[in-house]
Amino acid sequence: MISGYKPIVFYICGTAALGGLLFGLDQGFIANSLPTIRKVYGLDIKGAEHYSAIMATGGVIGALLSGIFARYLGRKRSLVLSGFIFCAASLVSAILPPLAVLFT
């Protein structure tokens, strides 16, 4: 029955699988960075859990909103917008290292 599927189905499934793999990889990076973040910011276990949850929630919200932005702005403009937001947020996180900035 595999030969009955159109090639686009395999492309969509492969893209979704790679997206899940990359999201899991990012979660692994967050988990491995938690000891350093706990030491730098003086977090306890609960604070580190909140940090990790905020990072995951931001990824999920971004993934959910990407389709909406792509529909209304177009793919090219939404990619440019996401790149600008990423650069601006990276600049803010580099300049303002207090813990409160991470949670907002």
N, C-alpha and C positions, 0 to 999 in steps of 0.2 A: 503493500500500500504506500510505501514511501515515494515511489515514482509518480503517484497521483497528485502530489502537492506541487503547487507552482513554486518557482525559485524564490519569489518574494517572501513566502512563508518561512523558508529557511533563513533568509536574510534578516527578517524581523526577529525570529527566535534567537539567532546568533547575536544580534545587537542587544536584545534584552538580557541574554545570558552574560555577555561581556559587561553590561551595565551593572548587573548584580555582583559580578566578580570584582569590579573596580570599587563598588560601594563597600564590599567586604574588606577589600584591601585598605581602603581609607579608614575603616573602623579599626583594623589592626594597627595602623600607624598611630591613630589616636590613643589606643590602649598602650602602645609602647612608649608614647610620649608622656603619659600621665605621671610617672615617677619624677621626671624632670620638672613638669609643670607644678606638681605638688610641692617640690622643693623650692622652686623660684617664688611661687606665690604663697607659700605657707598654707596650703589647703589640707584639710582633713579628708577622710574617705568620702564623706557626704559631699563636700565641695568638689572633689574630683569627679564624682558621679554626676553632679549637676553640669560640670563642664563638658563631660562626654555626652550627656543627653542633649545639651544645647547644640553641640556640633552635629550630632545625628539629626536632630530636628531641623536644623538649617539646611542640611542636605536634602531631606525629604521635601521640605517646603519649596526649595529651589527646583527640585525635579517636577513637582506638581505644577508650579507656576510657569515652567519653561514652555509648555504647550500653549498656554494662554497667551504668553508674550509672542510666541512664534506665529500664532494665528492673527493677532492684531497688528503686530509690528513687522512681521515677515521674519524669515530665518536670519537673514544677514543683519538686520538692525538689532534683533534680539541678541545675537552673538556679540555685536559691538557693544551693546548696553551691558551685557554680562561681563565682558572684558573690562569695561570702564568701572563697573561696580567692584570687580575683583581687585583691580589696581588701587582704587580709592580705599577699599577696606584694608588692603595690605599696607598701604601707607599709614592709615590711622593706627593699625595694630603695631606698626614699627615705631611710630612717634609717641604714642600714648600707651605705655605698657601697664597701667594700673589694672587691677583685677576687674573693676567695675566696667571697663570698656569691653572686656571679653563677654560679659553677661548681657550687654545691650545690643 
